[in-house]
Amino acid sequence: MKAELETDGVEVQFVILHGSSASTSTSQDKMIEQVSFPVFQDDIYIFRSDLALSAHFPHGGSVSTNLSTDEGWGNVLDAITTALEESEALETD
């Protein structure tokens, strides 16, 4: 997703928030090997450029955030896009 956004000229920063299902050092190591950004705990928080919270997806909440599915990928990407639009609106005010 980071590469997709950067290809569109959007600068983003990601971290992983892992849950109890990723509480062993083996599962954490697997995540760390696959990404080039920090790994922490389980919810997803999306912030605007002014560091205001734009979206929060609690782990196991009603909105799918499983990035292995089209629905989850789309939900997270849409929330990031909304945060970017909110940030751009702040810059023009």
C-alpha positions in Angstrom: 0.0 0.0 0.0 2.9 2.4 0.8 4.4 1.8 -2.6 1.0 2.3 -4.3 0.5 5.6 -2.5 4.0 6.8 -3.1 3.6 6.0 -6.8 0.7 8.5 -6.8 3.0 11.1 -5.2 1.7 10.7 -1.7 4.2 10.6 1.2 3.0 8.3 4.0 4.4 6.7 7.1 3.3 3.3 8.4 3.7 1.3 11.6 2.2 -2.1 12.5 0.2 -2.5 15.7 0.1 -6.2 16.4 -2.4 -8.1 18.6 -2.3 -11.1 20.9 -2.3 -13.4 17.9 1.1 -12.0 17.1 2.5 -12.1 20.7 5.2 -14.6 20.2 8.7 -13.6 19.1 8.4 -16.0 16.1 5.2 -14.3 14.7 6.6 -10.8 15.4 9.9 -11.7 13.6 7.8 -12.8 10.6 6.1 -9.5 10.5 9.3 -7.5 10.9 10.9 -9.5 8.1 8.1 -8.5 5.7 8.0 -4.7 6.4 10.4 -1.8 6.6 8.5 0.1 9.3 7.9 -0.3 13.1 5.7 -3.1 14.6 3.8 -2.3 17.8 0.3 -3.7 18.9 -3.2 -4.2 17.4 -5.6 -1.4 16.4 -5.2 0.8 13.3 -4.9 4.6 13.8 -4.8 7.0 10.9 -3.6 10.5 11.5 -3.8 13.7 9.4 -0.7 15.7 8.7 -1.5 17.9 11.7 -1.4 14.8 13.8 -5.1 14.8 14.5 -6.7 11.4 14.5 -8.7 10.8 11.3 -9.8 7.2 11.8 -9.5 4.5 14.4 -10.2 0.8 13.5 -10.2 -1.3 16.7 -8.9 -4.8 16.4 -11.9 -7.1 15.8 -14.2 -4.1 15.1 -17.1 -4.0 12.7 -14.9 -2.7 9.8 -12.7 -5.2 8.1 -9.0 -4.2 8.2 -7.6 -7.5 6.9 -5.2 -6.3 4.3 -5.2 -9.8 2.7 -8.8 -9.1 1.5 -10.0 -6.6 -1.1 -12.6 -5.3 1.5 -10.0 -4.8 4.2 -7.5 -3.3 1.8 -10.1 -0.9 0.4 -11.3 0.1 3.9 -7.8 1.1 5.1 -6.9 2.7 1.8 -10.1 4.7 1.8 -9.4 5.9 5.3 -5.9 7.0 4.4 -7.2 8.8 1.3 -9.8 10.6 3.5 -7.0 11.6 6.0 -5.0 13.0 3.0 -8.0 14.9 1.8 -8.6 16.3 5.2 -4.9 17.3 5.4 -5.0 19.1 2.1 -8.2 21.0 3.1 -6.3 22.2 6.2 -3.5 23.5 4.0 -6.0 25.5 1.9 -7.9 27.1 4.8 
